[in-house]
Amino acid sequence: MQIKAELAGNLWKIVVREGQQVQADETLMILESMKMEIPVTAPSAGRVAKIHAREGETVQEGQLLIEVD
C-alpha cells in the first residue's frame, strides 16, 4: 500500500527502515509543517517495502512517501 503526504512540509525524521515489519498505527515518519510535528503512521500491519523520501526533504501534499506490503 502506498502512503502519501497528507500535507506539504519537511520530512523531519524517518523512524523505520526498508524491510522492517510494522504494526497498524505505528509511526513511520514525522513531517514538520508550520512548527508542528505530524506523524505518518501505518494504516495496517506489514513490511516496509520502499522509502521514497529522504530526511530533510521538502514534500508536497499527495507525494508518495513510503510503501508498505
GIWO-V804727 format. One record per residue. RES is the residue in three letters. SS is DSSP state (2 for helix, 1 for strand, 0 for the rest). PSI is psi in degrees with one decimal (none if undefined). NEAR is the number of other ideal C-beta (glycine too) atoms within 12 Angstrom. Layout:
res-><RES,RES>
ss-><SS,SS>
psi-><PSI,PSI>
near-><NEAR,NEAR>
This chain:
res-><MET,GLN,ILE,LYS,ALA,GLU,LEU,ALA,GLY,ASN,LEU,TRP,LYS,ILE,VAL,VAL,ARG,GLU,GLY,GLN,GLN,VAL,GLN,ALA,ASP,GLU,THR,LEU,MET,ILE,LEU,GLU,SER,MET,LYS,MET,GLU,ILE,PRO,VAL,THR,ALA,PRO,SER,ALA,GLY,ARG,VAL,ALA,LYS,ILE,HIS,ALA,ARG,GLU,GLY,GLU,THR,VAL,GLN,GLU,GLY,GLN,LEU,LEU,ILE,GLU,VAL,ASP>
ss-><0,1,1,1,0,0,0,0,1,1,1,1,1,1,0,0,0,0,0,0,1,1,0,0,0,0,1,1,1,1,1,1,1,0,0,1,1,1,1,1,1,0,0,0,0,1,1,1,1,1,1,0,0,0,0,0,0,1,1,0,0,0,0,1,1,1,1,1,0>
psi-><141.5,133.3,123.7,158.7,131.6,-16.1,164.5,144.4,-165.6,137.9,100.8,-44.4,138.4,123.4,-22.7,173.6,160.0,138.2,-11.5,138.7,137.5,155.3,161.7,138.4,7.8,139.2,129.3,-40.8,164.9,121.8,149.2,124.4,127.8,43.8,19.0,144.7,123.5,115.5,142.5,117.9,160.0,127.9,-24.0,168.9,150.7,-162.2,135.8,113.5,-44.3,135.4,124.1,3.7,164.1,150.9,138.1,-10.9,143.5,128.6,153.5,154.7,131.0,-4.8,137.1,125.8,-45.4,150.9,135.3,128.2,none>
near-><21,20,34,22,29,20,21,19,28,25,32,25,21,26,24,30,16,18,15,22,19,31,18,15,13,24,22,39,39,25,38,24,22,11,10,13,18,26,25,39,24,30,20,16,17,23,22,29,23,21,27,24,29,16,18,15,22,19,32,19,16,13,23,20,38,38,24,32,19>
